[in-house]
Amino acid sequence: MEKLYRASGGLLAAALIAVFLAAEAGAQAPDLSAVLSELGFPADAEKKVLAGKFVTTDVKPTSERELAVGMAFFLKVPPVELVSSLQEGLLMDVDPDAHAHGYIKGDGSLAEFESLDMSSQSGAYLKAKPGGDLNLSSAEIAAFKKLAGQSASSTEVEKQVHASLLARLRAYRKSGLDGIASYARGGGEQRSGAEDLRAASAASVALKKHVPAFYGVLNGYPASRPPELEERFLWVSYEAHGTPVVILTHAMSLATGDAYAVCQRQFYVSGGYNVEQAVAVFLPVTGGTLVVYLNRTSTDQITGFGGSSKRAIGRRVMASQLKSVFEKLRAKAAK
């Protein structure tokens, strides 16, 4: 079991590459059963997936902070329609923990954050400190500490939150992963979300040779941004285990023949976990789309004593939550 677990991450990349190569060359797509077998799925995975089952596989994490889950399932809509529906906010509609979201154009503006209500969390931001519940940089903590000293109103705190989010968005758009400010932790330590996202992107190293455009976007954005890439930025007001958080997301899709590569990169999360990157491939099959999905989430909550057990439990919980959301996604997409 341990041997299979350690191998599955590389096999995932190899199998997805095989599918893309077939699409790019106009060749017959590889046998789905063989592909799923290479991913580390059980022998009957194809039968289960095409019958409507959700099938998961373990994926090698890139660090002790990472939870990684692979999943395959079937949707009764063609890939192009699925991508279009996702771009219109379908995933936000079916996720019960996503309370509100807003799309951001270009370099963004404060006006695009006006509907993000942060008034209930103003007290937490005024008390922000390194190693606290909020993921903030040293400079962001200093800005809220200054407001606390001025007895700022909740409206003023909310404006500062919006300004901090806009600054993070612009830094990422300008410099990609290099523009992500680290989170200040206790004892002067820093947690680099950029480091975790870079590791998650590099984990599919074989993509560099066979699908350079997609691999290049994941690892070199914004310098590597092919003209056919479709992308959107958005903020999401989310509830993570009962705690309200704000997420900045970069959603990307790249067509390869009739198949699509899709990435949802959460490059800032205000609390609960550090960052997240989900990569999926939408493969055309008879009657709809076979989705092969890989989620890598960085969290400090699974490190330290008992880390191995925490990761095992975390993977099961994450897989269960993802399955619940994707079941709703399938029902909604099929309408």
Secondary structure as the mmCIF struct_conf table of DSSP 4:
data_model
#
loop_
_struct_conf.conf_type_id
_struct_conf.id
_struct_conf.beg_label_comp_id
_struct_conf.beg_label_asym_id
_struct_conf.beg_label_seq_id
_struct_conf.end_label_comp_id
_struct_conf.end_label_asym_id
_struct_conf.end_label_seq_id
HELX_RH_AL_P HELX_RH_AL_P1 GLU A 2 ALA A 25
TURN_TY1_P TURN_TY1_P1 GLY A 26 GLY A 26
HELX_LH_PP_P HELX_LH_PP_P1 ALA A 27 ASP A 31
HELX_RH_AL_P HELX_RH_AL_P2 LEU A 32 GLU A 38
TURN_TY1_P TURN_TY1_P2 LEU A 39 GLY A 40
TURN_TY1_P TURN_TY1_P3 ALA A 43 ASP A 44
HELX_RH_AL_P HELX_RH_AL_P3 ALA A 45 LEU A 50
TURN_TY1_P TURN_TY1_P4 ALA A 51 GLY A 52
STRN STRN1 VAL A 55 ASP A 58
BEND BEND1 THR A 62 SER A 63
TURN_TY1_P TURN_TY1_P5 GLU A 64 ARG A 65
STRN STRN2 GLU A 66 LEU A 75
BEND BEND2 LYS A 76 VAL A 77
HELX_RH_AL_P HELX_RH_AL_P4 PRO A 79 GLN A 87
TURN_TY1_P TURN_TY1_P6 GLU A 88 GLY A 89
HELX_RH_AL_P HELX_RH_AL_P5 LEU A 90 VAL A 94
TURN_TY1_P TURN_TY1_P7 PRO A 96 ASP A 97
STRN STRN3 ALA A 98 ILE A 104
TURN_TY1_P TURN_TY1_P8 GLY A 106 ASP A 107
HELX_RH_3T_P HELX_RH_3T_P1 LEU A 110 PHE A 113
TURN_TY1_P TURN_TY1_P9 GLU A 114 SER A 115
HELX_RH_3T_P HELX_RH_3T_P2 SER A 119 GLN A 121
HELX_RH_AL_P HELX_RH_AL_P6 SER A 122 LEU A 126
TURN_TY1_P TURN_TY1_P10 LYS A 127 LYS A 127
TURN_TY1_P TURN_TY1_P11 PRO A 130 GLY A 131
BEND BEND3 GLY A 132 ASP A 133
STRN STRN4 LEU A 134 LEU A 134
HELX_RH_AL_P HELX_RH_AL_P7 SER A 138 GLY A 149
TURN_TY1_P TURN_TY1_P12 GLN A 150 SER A 151
HELX_RH_AL_P HELX_RH_AL_P8 SER A 154 SER A 175
HELX_RH_3T_P HELX_RH_3T_P3 GLY A 176 GLY A 179
HELX_LH_PP_P HELX_LH_PP_P2 ILE A 180 SER A 182
STRN STRN5 TYR A 183 ALA A 184
HELX_RH_3T_P HELX_RH_3T_P4 GLY A 186 GLY A 188
STRN STRN6 GLN A 190 ARG A 191
HELX_RH_AL_P HELX_RH_AL_P9 GLY A 193 ALA A 202
TURN_TY1_P TURN_TY1_P13 ALA A 203 ALA A 206
HELX_RH_AL_P HELX_RH_AL_P10 LEU A 207 HIS A 210
HELX_RH_AL_P HELX_RH_AL_P11 PRO A 212 GLY A 220
TURN_TY1_P TURN_TY1_P14 TYR A 221 ALA A 223
BEND BEND4 SER A 224 SER A 224
TURN_TY1_P TURN_TY1_P15 PRO A 227 GLU A 228
STRN STRN7 GLU A 230 ALA A 240
TURN_TY1_P TURN_TY1_P16 HIS A 241 GLY A 242
STRN STRN8 THR A 243 THR A 256
TURN_TY1_P TURN_TY1_P17 GLY A 257 ASP A 258
STRN STRN9 ALA A 259 VAL A 269
BEND BEND5 SER A 270 SER A 270
STRN STRN10 GLY A 271 GLY A 271
BEND BEND6 GLY A 272 ASN A 274
STRN STRN11 VAL A 275 VAL A 285
TURN_TY1_P TURN_TY1_P18 THR A 286 GLY A 287
STRN STRN12 GLY A 288 SER A 298
HELX_RH_3T_P HELX_RH_3T_P5 ASP A 300 ILE A 302
BEND BEND7 GLY A 304 GLY A 304
TURN_TY1_P TURN_TY1_P19 PHE A 305 GLY A 306
HELX_RH_AL_P HELX_RH_AL_P12 GLY A 307 ALA A 333
TURN_TY1_P TURN_TY1_P20 ALA A 334 ALA A 334
#
